[in-house]
């Protein structure tokens, strides 16, 4: 599923001639294109879909939506690790949940 998720702009810059923002989605931070909302400012909220800020949103609505998405597990579905999600969907436990990096490398060896 691909959601339109509200996020808070924490930084704005330019990348290859395109206005971009660093956006916080309730703890998950992603880079987002601001071409559809060129006047969006740091501290404001926007609805983001597939990496594009599409609509400005007030803070109360954004927080309420993020809380609901988190409650329903939709933020994990949208931003979580796809390999971990596939393992869970197949009924297998995620094998690397508490392993150190060295243990993960050792387990991956043939």
C-alpha positions as CSV (number, residue, x, y, z in Angstrom):
1,X,0.0,0.0,0.0
2,X,1.2,3.5,-0.7
3,X,-0.1,6.2,1.7
4,X,-0.2,9.9,1.6
5,X,1.5,10.7,4.9
6,X,1.7,14.0,6.8
7,X,5.1,15.2,7.7
8,X,6.9,18.2,9.2
9,X,9.5,20.1,7.2
10,X,12.7,20.3,9.2
11,X,15.1,21.6,6.5
12,X,14.9,23.0,3.0
13,X,17.5,23.0,0.3
14,X,18.2,22.5,-3.4
15,X,19.3,19.3,-5.1
16,X,20.1,19.4,-8.9
17,X,18.0,22.5,-9.3
18,X,15.0,21.1,-7.5
19,X,13.7,22.5,-4.2
20,X,13.8,19.7,-1.7
21,X,13.0,19.3,2.0
22,X,14.0,17.0,4.8
23,X,10.7,15.9,6.3
24,X,9.9,14.1,9.6
25,X,7.1,11.6,9.5
26,X,6.7,10.9,13.2
27,X,10.3,9.8,13.7
28,X,11.0,8.6,10.2
29,X,13.0,11.2,8.2
30,X,12.9,11.3,4.4
31,X,13.8,13.6,1.5
32,X,10.8,15.1,-0.3
33,X,10.4,17.2,-3.4
34,X,8.7,20.6,-2.9
35,X,8.0,21.5,-6.6
36,X,4.2,21.3,-6.0
37,X,4.4,23.5,-2.9
38,X,7.2,25.9,-3.6
39,X,6.2,28.3,-0.7
40,X,6.3,25.6,2.0
41,X,8.5,26.6,4.9
42,X,10.5,24.9,7.7
43,X,8.2,24.0,10.5
44,X,5.1,23.6,8.3
45,X,3.3,20.3,7.7
46,X,2.4,18.8,4.3
47,X,0.8,15.7,3.0
48,X,3.5,13.7,1.1
49,X,2.8,11.0,-1.5
50,X,5.6,9.0,-3.3
51,X,8.2,11.6,-2.3
52,X,6.2,14.8,-3.3
53,X,4.7,17.3,-0.9
54,X,1.2,17.7,-2.3
55,X,-0.8,19.8,0.2
56,X,-0.2,22.0,3.2
57,X,-1.7,20.7,6.4
58,X,-2.3,22.2,9.9
59,X,-0.3,20.8,12.8
60,X,-3.2,19.4,14.7
61,X,-4.5,17.4,11.7
62,X,-1.0,16.2,10.9
63,X,-0.4,14.9,14.4
64,X,-3.8,13.3,14.7
65,X,-3.3,11.5,11.4
66,X,0.2,10.3,12.3
67,X,-1.1,9.0,15.7
68,X,-3.8,7.1,13.9
69,X,-1.4,5.7,11.3
70,X,1.0,4.6,14.1
71,X,-1.9,3.0,16.0
72,X,-3.0,1.0,13.0
73,X,0.6,0.0,12.1
74,X,0.4,1.8,8.8
75,X,3.6,3.8,9.4
76,X,5.6,0.6,9.8
77,X,3.9,-0.7,6.7
78,X,4.8,2.4,4.7
79,X,8.3,3.1,6.1
80,X,9.4,-0.3,7.6
81,X,12.0,-2.7,6.3
82,X,10.5,-4.6,3.4
83,X,12.6,-7.7,4.1
84,X,11.4,-7.8,7.7
85,X,7.8,-7.3,6.6
86,X,8.2,-10.2,4.0
87,X,9.6,-12.5,6.7
88,X,6.7,-11.7,9.1
89,X,4.1,-12.1,6.3
90,X,5.5,-15.5,5.6
91,X,5.2,-16.5,9.3
92,X,8.9,-16.5,9.9
93,X,10.5,-14.5,12.7
94,X,12.9,-11.7,11.6
95,X,16.3,-13.4,12.2
96,X,18.3,-10.3,12.8
97,X,16.2,-8.5,15.4
98,X,18.7,-8.5,18.2
99,X,21.9,-9.6,16.5
100,X,25.1,-7.6,16.4
101,X,26.4,-6.6,12.9
102,X,29.2,-9.3,13.2
103,X,26.7,-12.0,14.0
104,X,24.5,-11.0,11.0
105,X,27.6,-11.2,8.7
106,X,28.5,-14.6,10.1
107,X,24.9,-15.9,9.7
108,X,24.9,-14.7,6.0
109,X,28.0,-16.7,5.1
110,X,27.4,-20.0,3.2
